[in-house]
Amino acid sequence: MPHRPIQPPKRALSALKGGAKRMATAPSAPAWPSYTGSSTYVGTSADGRVEVFVDPSLSDPAMQNAVDLVNDASRIAALNDAFFGTPGGPVQVIVFALGGATDGTGGADHMGCDYSTGAQIEVCAAFGASMRCSGLFEAELSECSMNGQLCGLSTGEALSRWCASTVSNNALGDFATAPTWVADGSPNFVDTVDPTDGNADSIGCGMAFISWLLSMGYTLSQIAQGMVANGDTGTFCELYGALTGDDPANAWTKFQAAIAALPYGVVDDDPFSGASTPVPAPGPAPQPPPAPGVVTLAQAVQWARASRIIRRLFMTLR
């Protein structure tokens, strides 16, 4: 079944940047999961892994989305590789009015969670907001990197949405499900896996739980690779235990206590501001000690200042 997240001017070739290119002979469009109209080839990403097409009937705004996606696809693919610790494969993506929408709310879809069955990706056009297309593309690309695991499950859907949010700077914030989960009584989907990717409650629980883990300093790469390793039956409580060393049975209780302590409650998919947790930058490399008899700049400055002070003092005494 195709996967789709829950609903919440024409450029010249010079607009393809960073090594992105058009091939001398345009590749043929593949069979798409649902789109049956004409497909116009736009370009290939700089790394050669992503071929982008567009529905020509949508004209300039969709073409802009497609050109921007060509230019951004290598960055997205590199981040996705880092999340999952494995190199991804080649994919084709088309930008069109998925579900009739042109603001990104039609979501995205593909046929499977690997690079064999899921490499043909459909992305909803988002006129004037191309970063939404980037996020939607990553939502499906991340599922390809799950290599057949977590597909169609609440856990996999939450993970793919977090990947999408991360590469797009939360350009899909209107897809949030964690507030719905809270409004519906916060059912426990930490200790169990919901066998669907279409339940806002189970997805929302997963989104908030990943936000909590990120706020504790665990990276999205650790989370993604741990979830894939745990497979379809892996729960969020098991992921918690593997990351923290704590008893997995404590995950739900501690998570609920953390939710209760939030000063503003759950108003989006990142209630613990996990996405904004700073990653410490490497400190400057230590400087080697000066060779014997060599005066450093800092020492010279200090001596010059001391000499000026001594001269002032001498003039005062005179």
C-alpha positions as CSV (number, residue, x, y, z in Angstrom):
1,M,0.0,0.0,0.0
2,P,1.3,3.5,-0.8
3,H,2.3,5.4,2.3
4,R,1.1,8.9,2.9
5,P,1.6,11.1,6.1
6,I,-1.6,12.2,7.8
7,Q,-3.1,15.4,6.2
8,P,-2.7,18.4,8.3
9,P,8.6,31.3,-12.7
10,K,10.1,28.4,-14.7
11,R,13.8,28.3,-14.1
12,A,16.5,27.9,-16.7
13,L,19.1,25.2,-16.4
14,S,21.5,27.7,-14.8
15,A,19.3,27.5,-11.7
16,L,20.6,24.0,-11.1
17,K,23.4,24.6,-8.6
18,G,26.1,22.8,-6.8
19,G,26.8,20.3,-9.5
20,A,23.2,19.4,-10.1
21,K,22.7,18.7,-13.7
22,R,20.5,17.7,-16.6
23,M,21.5,14.6,-18.5
24,A,22.1,15.0,-22.3
25,T,19.3,12.4,-22.8
26,A,16.5,12.8,-20.2
27,P,15.8,9.6,-18.4
28,S,12.4,8.0,-18.8
29,A,9.9,8.5,-16.1
30,P,9.2,5.4,-14.0
31,A,5.8,4.0,-13.1
32,W,4.7,6.1,-10.1
33,P,2.7,4.8,-7.1
34,S,-0.4,6.8,-8.0
35,Y,0.4,9.6,-10.5
36,T,-0.6,8.8,-14.1
37,G,-0.1,12.1,-15.9
38,S,2.8,13.4,-17.9
39,S,6.2,13.6,-16.2
40,T,8.8,16.2,-17.2
41,Y,12.4,15.5,-16.2
42,V,13.9,18.5,-14.3
43,G,17.4,17.4,-13.3
44,T,19.6,15.0,-11.3
45,S,21.1,15.8,-7.9
46,A,24.9,16.6,-7.7
47,D,25.6,13.1,-6.2
48,G,23.7,11.4,-9.1
49,R,21.3,9.6,-6.8
50,V,18.1,11.6,-7.2
51,E,16.3,12.2,-10.4
52,V,13.5,14.8,-10.1
53,F,10.4,15.1,-12.3
54,V,7.4,17.4,-12.2
55,D,3.9,17.5,-13.5
56,P,4.2,20.1,-16.3
57,S,0.5,21.1,-16.0
58,L,1.3,22.9,-12.8
59,S,3.7,25.3,-14.6
60,D,6.1,27.7,-12.9
61,P,5.4,27.2,-9.1
62,A,5.8,23.5,-9.2
63,M,8.8,23.8,-11.5
64,Q,10.4,26.0,-8.8
65,N,9.7,23.3,-6.2
66,A,11.3,20.7,-8.5
67,V,14.4,22.8,-9.3
68,D,14.9,23.5,-5.6
69,L,14.6,19.8,-4.8
70,V,17.2,18.9,-7.4
71,N,19.5,21.5,-5.7
72,D,18.7,20.2,-2.2
73,A,18.6,16.5,-2.8
74,S,22.3,15.7,-2.2
75,R,22.2,17.5,1.2
76,I,19.1,15.5,2.2
77,A,20.6,12.2,1.0
78,A,23.8,12.8,2.9
79,L,21.9,13.6,6.1
80,N,19.7,10.6,5.6
81,D,22.8,8.4,5.2
82,A,24.1,9.7,8.5
83,F,20.9,9.1,10.3
84,F,20.8,5.4,9.4
85,G,24.5,4.7,9.1
86,T,24.2,3.2,5.6
87,P,24.4,4.7,2.1
88,G,21.1,5.0,0.4
89,G,20.4,4.0,-3.2
90,P,19.1,5.8,-6.3
91,V,15.6,7.2,-6.3
92,Q,13.2,9.0,-8.6
93,V,10.8,11.7,-7.3
94,I,8.0,13.6,-8.9
95,V,6.4,16.8,-7.7
96,F,2.7,17.1,-8.4
97,A,-0.6,18.1,-6.7
98,L,-0.9,15.0,-4.5
99,G,-4.5,14.7,-3.3
100,G,-5.2,17.9,-5.3
101,A,-3.1,20.0,-2.9
102,T,-0.4,22.5,-3.9
103,D,0.6,23.6,-0.4
104,G,2.3,20.4,0.7
105,T,-0.6,19.1,2.7
106,G,-1.1,16.2,0.3
107,G,1.9,14.6,1.9
108,A,4.1,12.1,0.1
109,D,4.1,8.4,-0.7
110,H,5.9,5.4,-2.1
111,M,5.3,1.7,-2.4
112,G,7.8,0.2,0.0
113,C,10.4,0.7,2.7
114,D,13.5,-0.1,0.8
115,Y,15.4,1.1,-2.3
116,S,13.9,-1.7,-4.5
117,T,10.2,-1.4,-4.0
118,G,10.1,2.2,-2.6
119,A,12.5,4.1,-4.9
120,Q,9.7,5.9,-6.8
121,I,8.6,8.7,-4.5
122,E,5.7,11.1,-4.9
123,V,5.9,14.5,-3.2
124,C,3.1,17.1,-3.0
125,A,3.9,20.5,-4.5
126,A,4.2,23.3,-2.1
127,F,4.0,26.5,-4.0
128,G,6.3,29.2,-2.5
129,A,7.6,26.8,0.2
130,S,10.1,24.4,-1.4
131,M,11.5,23.3,2.0
132,R,8.2,21.5,2.6
133,C,9.0,19.4,-0.5
134,S,12.4,18.7,1.0
135,G,10.8,17.5,4.2
136,L,8.2,15.3,2.4
137,F,11.0,13.8,0.3
138,E,13.0,12.9,3.3
139,A,10.0,11.3,5.0
140,E,9.9,8.7,2.2
141,L,13.6,8.5,1.7
142,S,14.1,7.7,5.4
143,E,11.7,4.8,5.1
144,C,13.7,3.4,2.2
145,S,16.7,3.4,4.5
146,M,14.7,1.4,7.1
147,N,15.4,-1.6,4.8
148,G,12.0,-3.2,5.1
149,Q,11.8,-2.6,8.9
150,L,9.2,-0.5,10.7
151,C,7.2,-0.1,7.5
152,G,3.5,0.7,8.1
153,L,4.0,0.9,11.8
154,S,3.5,3.8,14.3
155,T,7.2,3.6,15.3
156,G,8.5,3.9,11.7
157,E,6.1,6.7,10.9
158,A,7.2,8.7,13.9
159,L,10.9,8.2,13.0
160,S,10.3,9.2,9.4
161,R,8.6,12.4,10.5
162,W,11.4,13.3,12.8
163,C,13.9,12.8,10.0
164,A,11.7,15.0,7.8
165,S,11.5,17.7,10.5
166,T,15.2,17.7,11.0
167,V,16.3,18.1,7.4
168,S,13.6,20.8,6.7
169,N,13.9,22.8,9.9
170,N,10.4,21.8,10.9
171,A,8.8,23.0,7.6
172,L,6.0,20.5,8.2
173,G,5.0,21.7,11.6
174,D,1.3,21.6,10.6
175,F,1.5,17.8,10.4
176,A,1.9,17.7,14.2
177,T,0.2,14.8,16.0
178,A,1.6,14.9,19.6
179,P,-1.1,17.5,20.7
180,T,-3.8,15.1,19.3
181,W,-2.3,12.3,21.4
182,V,-2.5,14.3,24.5
183,A,-6.0,15.6,23.7
184,D,-7.1,11.9,23.4
185,G,-5.8,11.0,26.8
186,S,-2.2,10.1,26.1
187,P,-2.6,6.4,25.5
188,N,0.5,4.3,26.0
189,F,2.2,3.5,22.7
190,V,5.7,3.3,24.4
191,D,5.2,-0.2,25.6
192,T,3.5,-1.4,22.4
193,V,3.7,-1.0,18.6
194,D,0.6,0.2,16.8
195,P,0.4,-1.8,13.5
196,T,-0.5,1.2,11.4
197,D,1.0,4.5,10.2
198,G,-2.3,6.3,10.1
199,N,-3.2,6.7,13.8
200,A,-2.4,10.2,15.1
201,D,-2.4,9.0,18.7
202,S,0.3,6.4,18.3
203,I,2.3,8.6,15.9
204,G,2.0,11.5,18.3
205,C,3.1,9.4,21.3
206,G,6.2,8.4,19.3
207,M,7.0,12.0,18.2
208,A,6.9,13.2,21.8
209,F,8.9,10.2,23.0
210,I,11.7,10.9,20.4
211,S,11.7,14.5,21.4
212,W,12.3,13.4,25.0
213,L,15.2,11.2,24.0
214,L,16.7,13.9,21.9
215,S,16.4,16.4,24.9
216,M,18.5,13.9,27.0
217,G,21.4,14.2,24.5
218,Y,20.8,11.1,22.3
219,T,21.2,11.8,18.6
220,L,18.7,11.1,15.9
221,S,21.3,8.8,14.4
222,Q,21.4,6.7,17.6
223,I,17.7,6.6,17.7
224,A,17.2,5.7,14.0
225,Q,19.8,3.0,14.0
226,G,18.6,1.5,17.3
227,M,15.0,1.4,16.0
228,V,16.0,-0.3,12.8
229,A,18.1,-2.8,14.7
230,N,15.2,-3.7,17.0
231,G,13.0,-4.3,14.0
232,D,9.2,-4.4,13.6
233,T,8.5,-5.7,17.1
234,G,10.8,-3.2,18.8
235,T,9.1,-0.8,21.2
236,F,10.0,2.6,22.3
237,C,10.6,1.3,25.8
238,E,13.1,-1.2,24.5
239,L,14.9,1.7,22.6
240,Y,14.9,3.6,25.9
241,G,16.5,0.7,27.7
242,A,19.2,0.2,25.1
243,L,20.1,3.9,25.0
244,T,20.0,4.7,28.7
245,G,20.9,1.4,30.4
246,D,17.8,1.8,32.5
247,D,15.1,-0.9,32.9
248,P,12.8,-0.6,29.9
249,A,9.9,-1.0,32.3
250,N,10.6,2.5,33.6
251,A,10.3,4.2,30.3
252,W,6.6,5.0,30.3
253,T,6.5,6.2,33.9
254,K,9.5,8.5,33.5
255,F,8.2,9.7,30.2
256,Q,4.8,10.6,31.7
257,A,6.5,12.4,34.6
258,A,8.5,14.4,32.1
259,I,5.3,15.3,30.1
260,A,3.6,16.4,33.3
261,A,6.5,18.7,34.2
262,L,6.4,20.6,30.9
263,P,5.7,24.2,31.6
264,Y,3.6,24.7,28.5
265,G,2.3,21.2,27.9
266,V,2.4,19.5,24.5
267,V,1.7,22.1,21.8
268,D,3.8,20.6,18.9
269,D,5.7,17.4,18.0
270,D,8.8,18.6,19.9
271,P,7.6,19.4,23.3
272,F,11.0,18.9,24.9
273,S,12.8,21.1,22.4
274,G,14.9,18.1,21.4
275,A,15.6,19.5,18.0
276,S,17.2,22.6,19.6
277,T,19.4,20.7,22.0
278,P,22.9,22.1,21.1
279,V,25.6,19.7,20.0
280,P,28.9,20.8,21.6
281,A,31.3,22.1,19.1
282,P,34.8,20.8,19.2
283,G,37.1,23.1,21.2
284,P,40.2,24.8,19.6
285,A,43.2,22.6,19.3
286,P,45.7,23.2,22.1
287,Q,48.7,25.3,21.0
288,P,52.1,23.7,21.4
289,P,54.5,25.3,23.9
290,P,57.0,27.8,22.5
291,A,60.5,26.7,21.7
292,P,63.1,27.7,24.3
293,G,64.2,31.4,23.7
294,V,61.2,32.1,21.4
295,V,59.0,35.0,22.5
296,T,55.3,34.5,21.7
297,L,53.0,37.3,20.6
298,A,51.1,37.2,23.8
299,Q,54.3,37.5,25.9
300,A,55.4,40.5,23.7
301,V,52.1,42.2,24.3
302,Q,52.3,41.7,28.0
303,W,55.8,43.0,28.2
304,A,55.0,46.1,26.1
305,R,52.1,46.9,28.4
306,A,54.3,46.4,31.5
307,S,56.9,48.7,30.0
308,R,54.3,51.5,29.4
309,I,53.1,51.2,33.0
310,I,56.7,51.4,34.3
311,R,57.4,54.5,32.2
312,R,54.3,56.3,33.4
313,L,55.2,55.5,37.0
314,F,58.7,56.8,36.5
315,M,57.4,60.1,35.0
316,T,55.0,60.5,37.9
317,L,57.8,60.1,40.4
318,R,59.9,62.7,38.6
